[in-house]
Amino acid sequence: MPPQLVGADGDRAVDWGTLETYLESDDRALIDGFFADFLRHAQTALAEIDAAVATGDIAQAGRVAHRLKSSARMVGASRLADACQALESAGAAGDGDAVHARHPVLAVLLDAVLAAAAQRGIRP
């Protein structure tokens, strides 16, 4: 398996075994295709979150973060999923300051996931 993108704290951006377990398969084409679909979904979700934050719709940002959290966790992007959870909670609580503080982290973590996917030859 190719090297993984590692964060400063040693966590990988993607745990490929999580998706293999979910799909009950080690078929590289299946896994990579599924992950490419996730990347497209994640980029769309981040754009929706960006728009919600820009318009002050904190609750909507939280709802979209919830959707992204679930799919990120399923494909093994746990750090991204954890950041989505934090934004989701802040949005549900109506804490605009926390949403604004957590929002930029999503883009950084999604970039790390995209880089890990690119190392494996996966593009959205």
Beta strands, then each sheet from edge to edge (+ up, - down):
end
